[in-house]
Amino acid sequence: MTNVKNPKTFSGRVIEDPRIARFLFSDVRMSWVWLIVRIWLGYQWIDASLHKVTNPAWVSTGAALKGFWESAVTVTNGKGPIAFGWYRDFINYLLNTQAYTWFGKLVAYGELLIGVGLVVGAFVGIAAFFGALMNFNFIMAGAASTNGLLLFLALLLVLAWKIAGYIGADYFLLRFVGVPWKNREAEEAKPVTAPARQ
Protein backbone atom coordinates (compact mmCIF):
# COMPACT_ATOMS: atom_id res chain seq x y z
CA MET A 1 0.00 0.00 0.00
CA THR A 2 1.33 3.44 -0.91
CA ASN A 3 2.17 5.77 1.94
CA VAL A 4 0.34 9.01 1.07
CA LYS A 5 2.16 11.06 3.72
CA ASN A 6 5.59 10.37 2.21
CA PRO A 7 5.59 10.42 -1.61
CA LYS A 8 9.06 8.82 -1.66
CA THR A 9 7.71 5.51 -0.43
CA PHE A 10 6.05 2.77 -2.41
CA SER A 11 4.97 -0.50 -0.90
CA GLY A 12 6.80 0.41 2.28
CA ARG A 13 10.08 1.04 0.47
CA VAL A 14 11.82 4.39 0.65
CA ILE A 15 13.25 5.65 -2.63
CA GLU A 16 16.22 7.84 -1.79
CA ASP A 17 17.78 10.44 -4.05
CA PRO A 18 21.27 9.46 -5.23
CA ARG A 19 24.04 10.73 -2.96
CA ILE A 20 25.41 13.05 -5.68
CA ALA A 21 21.95 14.60 -6.19
CA ARG A 22 21.58 15.19 -2.45
CA PHE A 23 25.01 16.80 -2.36
CA LEU A 24 24.45 19.03 -5.42
CA PHE A 25 20.89 20.11 -4.74
CA SER A 26 20.35 19.78 -0.96
CA ASP A 27 23.69 20.21 0.82
CA VAL A 28 24.28 23.79 2.00
CA ARG A 29 28.00 23.40 1.28
CA MET A 30 27.05 23.67 -2.41
CA SER A 31 25.28 26.99 -1.81
CA TRP A 32 28.55 28.77 -2.68
CA VAL A 33 28.51 27.23 -6.15
CA TRP A 34 24.84 28.15 -6.66
CA LEU A 35 25.59 31.67 -5.42
CA ILE A 36 28.07 32.13 -8.28
CA VAL A 37 25.68 30.59 -10.83
CA ARG A 38 22.66 32.65 -9.76
CA ILE A 39 24.55 35.96 -9.56
CA TRP A 40 26.01 35.43 -13.04
CA LEU A 41 22.64 34.38 -14.42
CA GLY A 42 20.87 37.24 -12.63
CA TYR A 43 23.34 39.72 -14.09
CA GLN A 44 22.57 38.37 -17.58
CA TRP A 45 18.85 38.99 -17.03
CA ILE A 46 19.37 42.48 -15.60
CA ASP A 47 21.70 43.40 -18.44
CA ALA A 48 19.16 42.13 -21.01
CA SER A 49 16.34 44.07 -19.36
CA LEU A 50 18.01 47.47 -18.93
CA HIS A 51 17.82 48.45 -22.58
CA LYS A 52 14.19 47.28 -22.69
CA VAL A 53 12.76 49.03 -19.61
CA THR A 54 14.12 52.38 -20.85
CA ASN A 55 12.92 51.86 -24.43
CA PRO A 56 9.37 53.00 -25.34
CA ALA A 57 9.35 50.45 -28.18
CA TRP A 58 9.25 47.79 -25.45
CA VAL A 59 7.32 49.36 -22.58
CA SER A 60 4.96 51.78 -24.35
CA THR A 61 4.06 50.62 -27.85
CA GLY A 62 5.47 47.10 -27.86
CA ALA A 63 6.80 47.74 -31.38
CA ALA A 64 10.12 46.03 -30.60
CA LEU A 65 8.39 42.83 -29.56
CA LYS A 66 6.05 43.09 -32.54
CA GLY A 67 9.09 43.24 -34.85
CA PHE A 68 10.64 40.21 -33.13
CA TRP A 69 7.41 38.21 -33.46
CA GLU A 70 6.93 39.24 -37.10
CA SER A 71 10.42 38.08 -38.04
CA ALA A 72 9.87 34.84 -36.09
CA VAL A 73 6.70 33.91 -38.00
CA THR A 74 8.16 34.78 -41.42
CA VAL A 75 8.46 31.74 -43.67
CA THR A 76 10.85 31.95 -46.62
CA ASN A 77 11.28 29.06 -49.09
CA GLY A 78 9.19 26.84 -46.83
CA LYS A 79 11.39 27.47 -43.76
CA GLY A 80 11.29 29.93 -40.91
CA PRO A 81 12.89 30.46 -37.52
CA ILE A 82 10.03 28.63 -35.77
CA ALA A 83 10.26 24.87 -36.18
CA PHE A 84 6.78 23.97 -34.88
CA GLY A 85 3.60 25.05 -36.64
CA TRP A 86 1.56 25.19 -33.43
CA TYR A 87 4.02 27.67 -31.94
CA ARG A 88 3.91 29.80 -35.11
CA ASP A 89 0.10 29.79 -34.82
CA PHE A 90 0.40 30.89 -31.19
CA ILE A 91 2.70 33.82 -32.08
CA ASN A 92 0.40 34.75 -35.00
CA TYR A 93 -2.53 34.78 -32.57
CA LEU A 94 -0.60 37.12 -30.26
CA LEU A 95 0.20 39.37 -33.23
CA ASN A 96 -3.41 39.41 -34.46
CA THR A 97 -4.72 40.34 -31.01
CA GLN A 98 -2.00 43.03 -30.65
CA ALA A 99 -0.80 41.38 -27.44
CA TYR A 100 2.63 42.94 -27.99
CA THR A 101 1.26 46.22 -26.54
CA TRP A 102 1.14 44.69 -23.05
CA PHE A 103 3.45 41.70 -23.59
CA GLY A 104 6.42 43.99 -24.23
CA LYS A 105 6.08 45.38 -20.70
CA LEU A 106 5.79 41.84 -19.33
CA VAL A 107 9.02 40.78 -21.05
CA ALA A 108 10.99 43.91 -20.09
CA TYR A 109 9.98 44.07 -16.43
CA GLY A 110 9.86 40.28 -16.12
CA GLU A 111 13.51 40.04 -17.15
CA LEU A 112 14.39 42.71 -14.59
CA LEU A 113 12.49 40.99 -11.77
CA ILE A 114 14.03 37.61 -12.62
CA GLY A 115 17.50 39.15 -12.55
CA VAL A 116 16.98 40.97 -9.25
CA GLY A 117 15.44 37.86 -7.67
CA LEU A 118 18.44 35.76 -8.68
CA VAL A 119 21.07 38.29 -7.62
CA VAL A 120 19.60 38.90 -4.15
CA GLY A 121 18.61 35.25 -3.77
CA ALA A 122 14.88 35.86 -3.29
CA PHE A 123 12.65 32.90 -4.21
CA VAL A 124 15.42 31.58 -6.44
CA GLY A 125 13.48 28.52 -7.59
CA ILE A 126 10.54 30.63 -8.77
CA ALA A 127 12.76 33.26 -10.42
CA ALA A 128 14.79 30.56 -12.17
CA PHE A 129 11.61 28.80 -13.35
CA PHE A 130 10.30 31.95 -15.00
CA GLY A 131 13.73 32.64 -16.47
CA ALA A 132 13.77 29.13 -17.94
CA LEU A 133 10.27 29.68 -19.30
CA MET A 134 11.38 32.87 -21.05
CA ASN A 135 14.50 31.15 -22.44
CA PHE A 136 12.35 28.29 -23.71
CA ASN A 137 10.04 30.71 -25.52
CA PHE A 138 12.96 32.62 -27.03
CA ILE A 139 14.36 29.33 -28.34
CA MET A 140 10.96 28.25 -29.66
CA ALA A 141 10.74 31.59 -31.52
CA GLY A 142 14.05 30.82 -33.22
CA ALA A 143 16.38 33.00 -31.12
CA ALA A 144 19.03 30.50 -30.03
CA SER A 145 21.87 32.86 -29.02
CA THR A 146 22.82 32.13 -25.38
CA ASN A 147 19.32 30.95 -24.45
CA GLY A 148 20.29 27.27 -24.38
CA LEU A 149 23.00 27.82 -21.76
CA LEU A 150 20.79 30.18 -19.74
CA LEU A 151 17.94 27.65 -19.83
CA PHE A 152 20.26 24.86 -18.63
CA LEU A 153 21.58 26.94 -15.71
CA ALA A 154 18.07 28.04 -14.77
CA LEU A 155 16.90 24.43 -14.65
CA LEU A 156 19.83 23.55 -12.37
CA LEU A 157 18.81 26.42 -10.07
CA VAL A 158 15.23 25.13 -10.04
CA LEU A 159 16.54 21.73 -8.91
CA ALA A 160 18.70 23.42 -6.26
CA TRP A 161 15.92 25.73 -5.03
CA LYS A 162 16.37 24.65 -1.39
CA ILE A 163 19.98 25.82 -1.18
CA ALA A 164 20.51 28.13 -4.18
CA GLY A 165 19.36 31.13 -2.14
CA TYR A 166 20.77 29.93 1.17
CA ILE A 167 23.42 32.64 0.89
CA GLY A 168 20.89 35.30 0.11
CA ALA A 169 17.38 36.48 0.91
CA ASP A 170 15.94 32.95 0.76
CA TYR A 171 17.74 32.17 4.02
CA PHE A 172 15.09 34.35 5.68
CA LEU A 173 12.24 34.22 3.15
CA LEU A 174 11.90 30.45 2.99
CA ARG A 175 11.84 30.22 6.78
CA PHE A 176 9.15 32.93 6.86
CA VAL A 177 6.90 31.23 4.33
CA GLY A 178 7.23 27.87 6.06
CA VAL A 179 9.96 26.01 4.18
CA PRO A 180 12.78 25.96 6.73
CA TRP A 181 16.03 24.13 6.37
CA LYS A 182 16.25 21.34 8.89
CA ASN A 183 19.25 20.73 11.04
CA ARG A 184 20.20 17.11 10.29
CA GLU A 185 21.77 16.60 13.73
CA ALA A 186 18.60 17.79 15.44
CA GLU A 187 16.50 15.47 13.27
CA GLU A 188 18.72 12.50 14.01
CA ALA A 189 18.68 13.25 17.76
CA LYS A 190 14.88 12.88 17.93
CA PRO A 191 13.80 9.64 19.59
CA VAL A 192 12.33 7.09 17.20
CA THR A 193 8.99 5.78 18.32
CA ALA A 194 7.92 2.30 17.33
CA PRO A 195 4.67 2.04 15.37
CA ALA A 196 1.65 0.99 17.41
CA ARG A 197 0.76 -2.70 17.14
CA GLN A 198 -2.65 -3.62 15.83
C-alpha positions in Angstrom: 0.0 0.0 0.0 1.3 3.4 -0.9 2.2 5.8 1.9 0.3 9.0 1.1 2.2 11.1 3.7 5.6 10.4 2.2 5.6 10.4 -1.6 9.1 8.8 -1.7 7.7 5.5 -0.4 6.1 2.8 -2.4 5.0 -0.5 -0.9 6.8 0.4 2.3 10.1 1.0 0.5 11.8 4.4 0.7 13.2 5.7 -2.6 16.2 7.8 -1.8 17.8 10.4 -4.1 21.3 9.5 -5.2 24.0 10.7 -3.0 25.4 13.0 -5.7 22.0 14.6 -6.2 21.6 15.2 -2.4 25.0 16.8 -2.4 24.5 19.0 -5.4 20.9 20.1 -4.7 20.3 19.8 -1.0 23.7 20.2 0.8 24.3 23.8 2.0 28.0 23.4 1.3 27.1 23.7 -2.4 25.3 27.0 -1.8 28.5 28.8 -2.7 28.5 27.2 -6.2 24.8 28.1 -6.7 25.6 31.7 -5.4 28.1 32.1 -8.3 25.7 30.6 -10.8 22.7 32.6 -9.8 24.6 36.0 -9.6 26.0 35.4 -13.0 22.6 34.4 -14.4 20.9 37.2 -12.6 23.3 39.7 -14.1 22.6 38.4 -17.6 18.9 39.0 -17.0 19.4 42.5 -15.6 21.7 43.4 -18.4 19.2 42.1 -21.0 16.3 44.1 -19.4 18.0 47.5 -18.9 17.8 48.5 -22.6 14.2 47.3 -22.7 12.8 49.0 -19.6 14.1 52.4 -20.9 12.9 51.9 -24.4 9.4 53.0 -25.3 9.3 50.5 -28.2 9.2 47.8 -25.4 7.3 49.4 -22.6 5.0 51.8 -24.3 4.1 50.6 -27.9 5.5 47.1 -27.9 6.8 47.7 -31.4 10.1 46.0 -30.6 8.4 42.8 -29.6 6.1 43.1 -32.5 9.1 43.2 -34.8 10.6 40.2 -33.1 7.4 38.2 -33.5 6.9 39.2 -37.1 10.4 38.1 -38.0 9.9 34.8 -36.1 6.7 33.9 -38.0 8.2 34.8 -41.4 8.5 31.7 -43.7 10.9 32.0 -46.6 11.3 29.1 -49.1 9.2 26.8 -46.8 11.4 27.5 -43.8 11.3 29.9 -40.9 12.9 30.5 -37.5 10.0 28.6 -35.8 10.3 24.9 -36.2 6.8 24.0 -34.9 3.6 25.0 -36.6 1.6 25.2 -33.4 4.0 27.7 -31.9 3.9 29.8 -35.1 0.1 29.8 -34.8 0.4 30.9 -31.2 2.7 33.8 -32.1 0.4 34.8 -35.0 -2.5 34.8 -32.6 -0.6 37.1 -30.3 0.2 39.4 -33.2 -3.4 39.4 -34.5 -4.7 40.3 -31.0 -2.0 43.0 -30.6 -0.8 41.4 -27.4 2.6 42.9 -28.0 1.3 46.2 -26.5 1.1 44.7 -23.1 3.5 41.7 -23.6 6.4 44.0 -24.2 6.1 45.4 -20.7 5.8 41.8 -19.3 9.0 40.8 -21.1 11.0 43.9 -20.1 10.0 44.1 -16.4 9.9 40.3 -16.1 13.5 40.0 -17.1 14.4 42.7 -14.6 12.5 41.0 -11.8 14.0 37.6 -12.6 17.5 39.2 -12.5 17.0 41.0 -9.2 15.4 37.9 -7.7 18.4 35.8 -8.7 21.1 38.3 -7.6 19.6 38.9 -4.2 18.6 35.2 -3.8 14.9 35.9 -3.3 12.6 32.9 -4.2 15.4 31.6 -6.4 13.5 28.5 -7.6 10.5 30.6 -8.8 12.8 33.3 -10.4 14.8 30.6 -12.2 11.6 28.8 -13.3 10.3 32.0 -15.0 13.7 32.6 -16.5 13.8 29.1 -17.9 10.3 29.7 -19.3 11.4 32.9 -21.0 14.5 31.2 -22.4 12.3 28.3 -23.7 10.0 30.7 -25.5 13.0 32.6 -27.0 14.4 29.3 -28.3 11.0 28.3 -29.7 10.7 31.6 -31.5 14.1 30.8 -33.2 16.4 33.0 -31.1 19.0 30.5 -30.0 21.9 32.9 -29.0 22.8 32.1 -25.4 19.3 30.9 -24.5 20.3 27.3 -24.4 23.0 27.8 -21.8 20.8 30.2 -19.7 17.9 27.6 -19.8 20.3 24.9 -18.6 21.6 26.9 -15.7 18.1 28.0 -14.8 16.9 24.4 -14.6 19.8 23.6 -12.4 18.8 26.4 -10.1 15.2 25.1 -10.0 16.5 21.7 -8.9 18.7 23.4 -6.3 15.9 25.7 -5.0 16.4 24.6 -1.4 20.0 25.8 -1.2 20.5 28.1 -4.2 19.4 31.1 -2.1 20.8 29.9 1.2 23.4 32.6 0.9 20.9 35.3 0.1 17.4 36.5 0.9 15.9 32.9 0.8 17.7 32.2 4.0 15.1 34.3 5.7 12.2 34.2 3.1 11.9 30.4 3.0 11.8 30.2 6.8 9.1 32.9 6.9 6.9 31.2 4.3 7.2 27.9 6.1 10.0 26.0 4.2 12.8 26.0 6.7 16.0 24.1 6.4 16.3 21.3 8.9 19.2 20.7 11.0 20.2 17.1 10.3 21.8 16.6 13.7 18.6 17.8 15.4 16.5 15.5 13.3 18.7 12.5 14.0 18.7 13.2 17.8 14.9 12.9 17.9 13.8 9.6 19.6 12.3 7.1 17.2 9.0 5.8 18.3 7.9 2.3 17.3 4.7 2.0 15.4 1.6 1.0 17.4 0.8 -2.7 17.1 -2.7 -3.6 15.8 
